[in-house]
Amino acid sequence: MNRIKSFLRGGFTLAEAGLDRIFGSSWNPLIHTGALGFFCYFIVAASGIYIYIFFDTGTAVAFASVERMSIPQWYHAGI
């Protein structure tokens, strides 16, 4: 397991050094992966809460609830 970790760490270090040369240390995209990951998590959580509020999970009404979310509210579910 330590060999795999050290191999991945070395590859990440080489990628970071290469991107530092291309973009500079302040614009390196690998520095911002934590912020981007948190932003994507926030988008998934917010859309999941929205779907949880308006989606009815009953077997007879599930299709109707999807239609109710997507047709009149095209700006939310249609996108």
Helices and strands as residue ranges (DSSP letters): H 2-23, H 33-54, H 62-70
